[in-house]
Amino acid sequence: MELLWKNLSELQRLMPTKRFSLSTAIRCSLQTINGIEELHSIGYISRDLKPSNFIVRKPSENNNLIYLIDFGIARKYIDHNGALKPRRLVGAWRGTARYCSLANHFKQDQCRRDDVECWFYMTIEFINGKLPWSEISKYERDEIAKKKQSLRKSEREAILGECPDGWSDILDIIDSCGFEAAPEYDTVSSFHKCLFERTTAMRLCLLSNLRVSHSAFIQRYFCTHRLKQIKGGDLKLSPQLDVDPSLIRNIGIIAHIDAGKTTVTERLLYLAGATSTMGDVDSGNTVTDYMDLERERGITIQSAAISLFWRQHRINLIDTPGHVDFTLEVERCARVLDGAVTVLDGSAGVQAQTITVWRQANKFNLPSVFFVNKMDKRGASFEKTIDSIKRRLSMHNVVPVSMPTFDDGGRFIGSIDLINRKYIDVEEGDDAEWTAITQSSHRFDELMAGREEMLSQLADADEHFAECLLSDSKQHDASAFDAEVANAMRRATLARNIVPVACGTALRCAGSVKPILDMVTSYLPAPYERNHMVSAVFGEDLSAIVFKIGHDKRRGQLSFVRVYTGEIKNGSSIYNANRGTMESRINTFIAHSDILQPVDVITAGNIGVLTGLQSTVTGDTLLTSESAAKSAGVRRHRIMKSQKDRKLDTHNAHAHDLFSPQVPDEYDMSEVGKSVLLAGIDAPDPVYFCSAEPPSAGALHSFERALNELTIEDPSLRVTTDGEFGQTIIEGMGELHIEVVKDRLKRDYGLNVFMGPLQVAYREVITTAAVYTATVEDVLGDRKHGCTITIEVAPSKNTKFKTVLVKLDEDSTLPYIRAEWLKAINEGCASALHNGPLLGYPVDGVAVTLRNLVASGGKLSPAIICACAGKCLTGALKKADAHLLEPILRVEVTLVDAAAKTGVNAILREISKRRGTIVNVEGDGERAEMVRVCARMPLAELTGIASTIRIISSGLGDLHMQLEGYDRVSEQAQAFIKSRMTSDRR
């Protein structure tokens, strides 16, 4: 207690005006409501909240934490099973009359709502200095109660006094909260955070210290998502969120690790007014990297969604990871985006992970714009970076929309906007502004030369603009010509004929990233420009896909969705087409990084978050109802069969990629759900695995629940149980992936899990065909039931097993295979393929054909069929010749400066020593003497390679590894692996 100082009541009396400033009052209010929520989370209500029961830490501790004390009349509101205790009769009044709730005055049983009401009165006093009933003696409880009740009913403004706009909404939340319901803590906290940000921004603006223009401040103020009162006391999102669909942009920021992607994102948020200060990766205060682990490591692990406004456009932005271990996180976000911003390091150009994320963008035909970052870095070259885009990404029409400028010593000092004819001096830092370039400016000649090159390249990509350029119209109407330039740039970008490129330095000069916002709003597509086929199939009905799952301790499962058509209303029910189930009582939110803002509806074209979905997983399609699914299925079948609408999408027919590809020639009403499923994401195969054990036997249940939640969140993470030893096996995409899982188990779930050493995840394949017959019998009741199955296996080019091919022999007595039987056979085969015949690794590249099925004993149980299918397939695999495959990684080593001269030969020798194959060696001698070595290497040989590269290059080497495929292991190596595994198991 010696660390504690004064209580809030004492501090308020020390103020010259006997009240706190607005910003201080908001801070105190936010901390106290968070403390109340924490108290409620452990099952207690205070029943006597007042300013004197909140103590502040000593100022010398440099910590403004507020502590709640005095729990003399606190009560536990849940029983030992965690259930709410029923309302009870109360015979006595208790608490402090000035702050207590009306229910307390009237001797009613108190609940969580009453604590929040007490807190509300405290906050009113913080802001106004007193309460409307402060003049009444604290002993005249009945008079205070009458005054409260009267003002609550008819004169709310008298209670609120000088409180900011929207404070009445909190009172509505309190009034609408039932006895058993939990108050909307998050809504209240979000309101406080938004209010504090606006208050702080206003104060800074008055002091002329705010680093944004007045218009940007006004935009920040009005784009903050305030809660407004509507009829019935409900909460509604401010109209600023109701943006015309043509003004919506869904974009992702993609890049190689350490290209400055998160820093760029922070500057975009700041320029657009979404934040009042710029986050910094090194300081660990970024908005999008909100996980503790992300801030500690300085990398992005999970994608984060956030919205911002720029020139009346709503930009739904997703910041994605750059590390190869989290490639799936990038792909599932790219699945729901309409465009991409690719960030490059100006000193390195296109790097290994840049190629990967670019392929993912290509997979979904995403139009993209580029930003060359870190132009102030030693060795940066705009021309070399553009050349690497052309060479390594096979994008030959690269159109710079801005160009760098340098001083006499070759140092980057600014950037010229070729579209808007403006210049920014990065030497001025974050205070720099874009200024117009006039004919008298010394930058005018550079501008005109750059524009001439830009217009020439644009004319090569767009015939209509080429005709315009050759005409003399630009001599007469400059504004009309500029509009034609913008239109041509947009047409060519949407058609993916060009990629516009801007440059700057996000860390040194925030204003230099402004061209990204202009390119996003001007050149990247609106939702309706990409999804014509979906609109034709669903019309005004709901169609949405779940692309990501998260978990919240209080709300449970969080389902991130992209809505293509229709809308999702708060409290509504929706149909999961993948599961064939209705999900009811849905809560709707908009994500702002780790903050969820409640909304009434998520409209078409937007990205939102749902809670309340019980059986939904990543990749599921959400529709209005089963009948709507049937109608959409009929429309899609008709459209696809007519052929004429196959190219409804003007941009590479992207809409067809949104659906699962298979459409039968004859429409089957029983398959209606499958015909309108939006295509999901295939998780890549893990390359590492390790055993995991809970810290104690008592923690086993928590351990299993935690792993289940993590695998639902991350489809690239797999958890299995070793059938022989009963160990839990965790499979992941790399060392960092496994480390993150272990860290999350400790931080989020409090489990200090023991993990065994990492091992390589080999694969097994067969090289010959085989046929096998197996029988399983069981006694159910008084009858003996049996099943005999014949299965043929053969090598296949398709790596992943999807379903059994049914080709019954001529002597088979079954006319067809029932659907439930086929499902059981598929489940049995999938289970058997997880443990191969050689060393128990998963089996890939096998075609499974059902040749015969004989049932005996009457009704056949699916469990017996499943067991028989698994036994039969295992026997067939043992008959066929099997071989091991090992994961092969594409390794890229980049050497700069002195290491490029002295370290190349040593790197080549190290690669050869580790069974690697050199693919190529690229030298960029003019730029920082950089050399890039590419090779293919077995994963099993890469242990400790990072430290070896670091030693050889004296810290001047960069290593990147990515799974490229699987190669067959030699007989000698296979025998060695088998003997090693046998000895390990002993």
URBEL-V442461 format. One record per residue. N is the residue number from 1. PSI is psi in whole degrees, -180 to 180 (* if undefined). Layout:
N:PSI
N:PSI
This chain:
1:-19
2:-16
3:-14
4:159
5:-123
6:161
7:169
8:-31
9:-43
10:-42
11:-38
12:-39
13:-24
14:-17
15:143
16:-36
17:6
18:23
19:160
20:156
21:162
22:-44
23:-39
24:-41
25:-40
26:-40
27:-47
28:-42
29:-42
30:-44
31:-38
32:-39
33:-34
34:-37
35:-38
36:-43
37:-40
38:-41
39:-43
40:-33
41:-21
42:9
43:14
44:151
45:145
46:-49
47:4
48:60
49:130
50:160
51:-33
52:-10
53:8
54:118
55:140
56:143
57:154
58:139
59:-30
60:-18
61:-3
62:42
63:124
64:27
65:146
66:135
67:138
68:130
69:178
70:88
71:35
72:-35
73:19
74:153
75:142
76:125
77:1
78:154
79:-174
80:-16
81:0
82:5
83:150
84:136
85:142
86:160
87:142
88:164
89:135
90:128
91:-17
92:151
93:143
94:151
95:-159
96:120
97:-37
98:-33
99:-11
100:164
101:164
102:-37
103:-37
104:-41
105:-39
106:19
107:43
108:154
109:136
110:156
111:-171
112:-36
113:-38
114:-37
115:-42
116:-35
117:-41
118:-45
119:-39
120:-45
121:-37
122:-46
123:-39
124:-42
125:-38
126:-43
127:-45
128:-15
129:-18
130:168
131:155
132:-23
133:19
134:-26
135:-18
136:138
137:140
138:-15
139:-15
140:72
141:-39
142:-39
143:-40
144:-42
145:-43
146:-43
147:-46
148:-49
149:-41
150:-47
151:-38
152:-35
153:-43
154:-21
155:64
156:-37
157:-30
158:-31
159:-44
160:-36
161:-118
162:19
163:147
164:163
165:143
166:-9
167:-27
168:-26
169:-33
170:-37
171:-35
172:-40
173:-43
174:-45
175:-34
176:-5
177:124
178:177
179:-40
180:-12
181:149
182:132
183:157
184:76
185:-43
186:-40
187:-44
188:-45
189:-42
190:-41
191:-44
192:-43
193:-43
194:-43
195:-42
196:-40
197:-43
198:-40
199:-45
200:-43
201:-40
202:-42
203:-43
204:-37
205:-41
206:-30
207:1
208:30
209:0
210:127
211:36
212:158
213:166
214:-39
215:-37
216:-36
217:-44
218:-40
219:-41
220:-41
221:-45
222:-14
223:-5
224:137
225:86
226:154
227:132
228:155
229:133
230:173
231:135
232:-2
233:10
234:166
235:138
236:142
237:145
238:151
239:-17
240:-18
241:-18
242:74
243:144
244:136
245:-28
246:-14
247:13
248:138
249:123
250:106
251:158
252:149
253:117
254:149
255:167
256:153
257:139
258:20
259:-7
260:22
261:-49
262:-36
263:-42
264:-45
265:-44
266:-38
267:-37
268:-44
269:-39
270:-47
271:-35
272:-5
273:11
274:-23
275:155
276:-17
277:157
278:125
279:156
280:132
281:-44
282:-31
283:-13
284:33
285:31
286:155
287:-45
288:-31
289:83
290:-15
291:144
292:-40
293:-38
294:-43
295:-33
296:-42
297:-17
298:26
299:160
300:128
301:-44
302:144
303:149
304:133
305:140
306:150
307:146
308:165
309:138
310:117
311:53
312:-1
313:142
314:118
315:113
316:107
317:136
318:120
319:122
320:159
321:156
322:-9
323:143
324:-29
325:-18
326:35
327:-37
328:-34
329:-37
330:-44
331:-42
332:-24
333:-42
334:-30
335:-33
336:5
337:164
338:-12
339:169
340:148
341:115
342:121
343:131
344:149
345:120
346:-19
347:-12
348:-19
349:-148
350:122
351:-180
352:-49
353:-23
354:-42
355:-41
356:-50
357:-29
358:-39
359:-38
360:-40
361:-40
362:-36
363:-34
364:15
365:46
366:123
367:145
368:150
369:154
370:149
371:120
372:107
373:172
374:40
375:-15
376:-1
377:146
378:129
379:0
380:141
381:118
382:-42
383:-44
384:-36
385:-43
386:-40
387:-38
388:-32
389:-45
390:-43
391:-46
392:-23
393:-1
394:36
395:101
396:-24
397:78
398:118
399:107
400:129
401:-5
402:162
403:147
404:157
405:151
406:157
407:-175
408:-24
409:5
410:15
411:136
412:126
413:-11
414:178
415:142
416:127
417:107
418:-23
419:-51
420:2
421:52
422:165
423:143
424:134
425:106
426:-13
427:-23
428:-3
429:-145
430:-11
431:-5
432:143
433:153
434:130
435:148
436:143
437:117
438:173
439:-25
440:-7
441:147
442:-8
443:-3
444:-42
445:-41
446:-42
447:-48
448:-38
449:-43
450:-40
451:-39
452:-43
453:-41
454:-46
455:-35
456:-44
457:-36
458:-38
459:-33
460:-27
461:-17
462:112
463:-41
464:-42
465:-33
466:-41
467:-41
468:-39
469:-36
470:-22
471:173
472:18
473:-33
474:-18
475:-25
476:-36
477:93
478:-40
479:-39
480:-36
481:-41
482:-38
483:-37
484:-35
485:-46
486:-42
487:-42
488:-40
489:-40
490:-45
491:-47
492:-34
493:-44
494:-35
495:-3
496:32
497:-23
498:165
499:115
500:143
501:129
502:170
503:160
504:-165
505:104
506:-40
507:-38
508:-33
509:104
510:-37
511:-21
512:-14
513:0
514:-37
515:-25
516:-46
517:-41
518:-41
519:-40
520:-48
521:-30
522:-33
523:-24
524:153
525:154
526:161
527:-40
528:-18
529:-6
530:-24
531:49
532:-40
533:-43
534:-41
535:-38
536:-34
537:-44
538:-21
539:-126
540:-4
541:159
542:135
543:126
544:159
545:140
546:116
547:-8
548:146
549:138
550:178
551:141
552:138
553:-33
554:-41
555:-17
556:-142
557:133
558:124
559:113
560:127
561:150
562:123
563:121
564:-47
565:161
566:-154
567:159
568:117
569:147
570:133
571:1
572:177
573:144
574:162
575:125
576:107
577:-29
578:-40
579:-16
580:32
581:155
582:137
583:127
584:168
585:54
586:136
587:136
588:139
589:161
590:133
591:134
592:80
593:-116
594:6
595:130
596:126
597:121
598:139
599:159
600:-32
601:145
602:115
603:170
604:139
605:-8
606:166
607:130
608:-176
609:136
610:143
611:156
612:-5
613:123
614:-39
615:14
616:139
617:175
618:133
619:-5
620:146
621:131
622:128
623:175
624:-49
625:174
626:-38
627:-37
628:-36
629:-41
630:-45
631:-42
632:-37
633:-41
634:-44
635:-42
636:-43
637:-41
638:-42
639:-46
640:-35
641:-31
642:-18
643:-30
644:-23
645:13
646:-23
647:46
648:-33
649:129
650:-13
651:86
652:29
653:42
654:-28
655:-32
656:-26
657:-20
658:-23
659:156
660:135
661:-29
662:122
663:117
664:154
665:-40
666:126
667:128
668:115
669:-26
670:-18
671:22
672:-39
673:-41
674:-29
675:-18
676:16
677:133
678:140
679:134
680:-156
681:132
682:122
683:136
684:159
685:138
686:154
687:-13
688:154
689:160
690:160
691:154
692:141
693:140
694:159
695:-24
696:165
697:-33
698:-21
699:6
700:-44
701:-45
702:-38
703:-47
704:-40
705:-42
706:-45
707:-37
708:-43
709:-41
710:-38
711:-31
712:-40
713:-39
714:97
715:-18
716:-8
717:128
718:139
719:123
720:172
721:126
722:120
723:-28
724:-42
725:-9
726:14
727:150
728:126
729:127
730:126
731:135
732:-179
733:-10
734:178
735:-44
736:-39
737:-48
738:-39
739:-41
740:-41
741:-46
742:-42
743:-40
744:-37
745:-35
746:-47
747:-49
748:-28
749:-3
750:29
751:113
752:80
753:139
754:129
755:135
756:179
757:149
758:140
759:154
760:135
761:92
762:170
763:157
764:144
765:159
766:151
767:-10
768:160
769:159
770:151
771:140
772:145
773:134
774:152
775:138
776:131
777:151
778:157
779:120
780:113
781:-126
782:1
783:148
784:126
785:144
786:160
787:132
788:127
789:140
790:127
791:141
792:134
793:147
794:152
795:147
796:151
797:-25
798:120
799:-33
800:137
801:131
802:-50
803:158
804:137
805:125
806:113
807:86
808:141
809:162
810:-31
811:5
812:139
813:-7
814:127
815:-31
816:169
817:125
818:152
819:-42
820:-29
821:-44
822:-38
823:-43
824:-39
825:-44
826:-40
827:-41
828:-41
829:-43
830:-39
831:-41
832:-35
833:-13
834:-19
835:103
836:168
837:-23
838:-67
839:12
840:14
841:159
842:146
843:129
844:166
845:48
846:135
847:128
848:124
849:129
850:120
851:-32
852:151
853:124
854:126
855:147
856:153
857:20
858:-138
859:128
860:131
861:136
862:-29
863:-39
864:-42
865:-44
866:-46
867:-40
868:-41
869:-43
870:-43
871:-41
872:-45
873:-39
874:-43
875:-40
876:-41
877:-35
878:-30
879:-33
880:154
881:126
882:148
883:157
884:145
885:141
886:146
887:134
888:130
889:145
890:116
891:132
892:120
893:123
894:124
895:137
896:163
897:-130
898:-33
899:-28
900:-25
901:-39
902:-17
903:-8
904:-48
905:-39
906:-37
907:-43
908:-40
909:-40
910:-39
911:-45
912:-38
913:-27
914:30
915:29
916:158
917:124
918:128
919:-53
920:164
921:120
922:137
923:131
924:69
925:-34
926:-28
927:101
928:22
929:55
930:137
931:134
932:123
933:124
934:137
935:161
936:126
937:144
938:138
939:-35
940:-21
941:5
942:7
943:124
944:9
945:-32
946:-47
947:-35
948:-45
949:-40
950:-41
951:-46
952:-40
953:2
954:38
955:5
956:19
957:146
958:132
959:133
960:134
961:142
962:140
963:128
964:-30
965:-162
966:138
967:153
968:136
969:140
970:159
971:-40
972:-46
973:-36
974:-42
975:-38
976:-44
977:-41
978:-43
979:-37
980:-42
981:-37
982:-42
983:-36
984:-38
985:-24
986:*
